[in-house]
Each structure stands twice: as structure tokens, then as C-alpha cells.
Amino acid sequence: MVASLPPCANSTAAQGLCQRLPAKFCANGESRSRDYHWEVTDTLALCPVCSSPYAYEMGALLVCPECGNEWSPEADDDAAGADVRVIKDAVGNVLADGDTVTVIKDLKVKGSSTVIKVGTKVRGIRLMDGVGDHDIDCKVDGVGPMQLKSSVVKKA
């Protein structure tokens, strides 16, 4: 059961603010009762609207006392999981950092007359968000460091 709030000594406009503030604070600085059920903790997420660190739990929701935004903590977990990007090679195999890949077609190196031939093995790739579709950062033997598209390699 939720504890009821003691009345605030401020005006009615400030009473709404006092009810949204953490338990031991009031708009005019007077202390509130300690049995109030809202708490400010350091482990809660920042407010997605105003980035306030003072979010608190109220039932199943998180509430921001500065902007009044209410959101579900499960929505934060879903958003964090949605950021994971899966990079696949030309055949459809999932690539990971440190994999060895093979080039499947001749690649002209921009700004040079050299060509990376079909079948060239590239060891120890790093996956990243590069310029355009270039999502593999690697070092090709005989050519040097460069970025490749995942559509021109296959997992070895």
C-alpha cells in the first residue's frame, strides 16, 4: 500500500511540485516524512527527454521530477538491445571481431595502382561503423590498413 502524503505548507501550485520531489525535500526546503515510497537512486537510468539524473521509481514506471516524463524501464532494455548490429559476409555467415575472411573478387585500391586479388586472406578483422558500407577494419598483407565492405568477403 502506498503511504499518503502529508499536506504541503506551500501554495497549491507548489504542492504539485512537492508531490513529485523525493521524499525528504519540499519546494520551500522543509523536510518531508521518511516513510514516503519514492526514492532517488544512482542506479536508475537518465531521463530520455531531459537527461536528468534524478529519475525515481513509481510503481512499474520511472519518473523524472524535472520534466514530468514517465517511461517504462523495460523500454530502456529493449532500446539497448536494438543497438546491436549483426554484420554478415557475402554468403550470409555472421562475422565477429578477430575472424579470418577471404576476398571474393578483385578490389582496386583507391589512390593506388595495386589490386587485392581474389582469395587474399585477411586475418584479425575488426567490425565497426565505417564510412558508407565499409564495416570491416583490417590490415591486408602487402597493402596495409584499410576498410572493406562485408559484401566482398566470405568467412574463411
N, C-alpha and C positions, 0 to 999 in steps of 0.2 A: 504494500500500500504506500502511496506517495504522501509524504508529510505536507501539511498545509503551510502556507507562508504566513508569517506574522505581518501585520499591516505596516506599510512604509510611512514614515513621518513626512515624506515629501509630497509635492503636488501629485495630482492624478497622472500628469504626463510623465513624471519621474518614476511613478510606481511601475509602469510597464518596463522601464529600463532596469529597475531593481529586481524584477522577477526574472530577467534574462541574465543578470550578472551572477557570478559564482556565489556560493553560499555565504562567505564571510564578508562580502562587500555590498555596499549600498551606494546609490548615486550621490548622496551627501556625505559619504565616508563613515556612516555609522555601521557598527558590526551587526551581522545577522546571526541567527541561531545556527549552531553547528550541526543540527540534525537535518539540514536541508539535503536533498538527494542528488543534486548536480555537483560534479566535481571537475576541476581543471587538472588534466594530467599531461605529462610531457610525451606520452606515447601515442597520442591521438594524431590524426592527420591534420594538415593545414587546411584551411577553408579553401575550396576550389574557386570561389568567387573573388575574395579579397586577400587570400593568403595569410589570414590571421592565425597566429599560433594558439589562440585562446579557445579553441573549439572544445566542447564538452558533450558528454553523452546525455541523452534524454530518452529513456526507453531504448528503442531499437535504432534511433536516429542520432546523428551528430549535429550539433547546433553551433553556429557562430554567433557570439554575443555582439560583435561589431556591426555585421551587416544583416543579421537575422536569417541567413541562409540555413536550410535544413537539408541534409543528404544522408544517404544510407552508406554505412561503411563497406557493405558488400560491393557497391558501385566502384569504390576505390580499388578493391581487389580485382575486379573484372577489368578495369582500365589498365592496371599494372600488367596483367596477363596478356592484354591485347597488344602491348608494345613489342612482344617477342616476334621477330621476323624470321621466317624459315626461308633459307636460300637453297635452291635446288640446282643441280647441274643440267646439262643439255639432255640427259637421259631421264632425269626425274629423281635421281638419288639426292638425299638430303646431305648437304655439306656442313662440316664443322671446322672450327679452328684447328690447325695442325694437320689437316688431311693432305694427302698427295693427290694431285689431279694431273690429267693428261690433256694437252691441247688437241682439239679435234679438227681444226682447219688452220691453214696458213694465216698468220697475222702480220700485217705490216706494222712496224713500229713507227709511230708518228714522230716526225722530226729527225728521222734517221733512214738510212737505206737498208738496214737489216730487217730480216724477216724471222719470225718464230715459226719453225716448221711443225707440221702435223706430227704428233707423237711425242713432242717435247714434254718431259715430266717436270712438274713444278712441285717442290716439296715444302711443307710447312706453311700453308696458306693462312691468312687471317681474314675473317669475314668482317665487313664494315659497310657503312653507308657512304659510298663514294660519289663522285660526280656522275650524274646521269645513271646509267645502268651498271657502272663499274662497281661491283660489290666484293671483289676479291683483291686483297693487297698481298703481294708476293715478291719474291726475288727469283728471276729466271736466270739460270746458268748461261753465261756468255752474253747476256743482255743487260741485266741489272734489275733494280727495283722498279716495279710498275704495278698498275691496277688492271685487272682483267674483268671481263663480263662472265658471269656464270653460264651464259648460254654458249660459250665457245670452249668449255672444258667438260670433261667427264671424270668421275671419281675413279682413281686407279686401284 
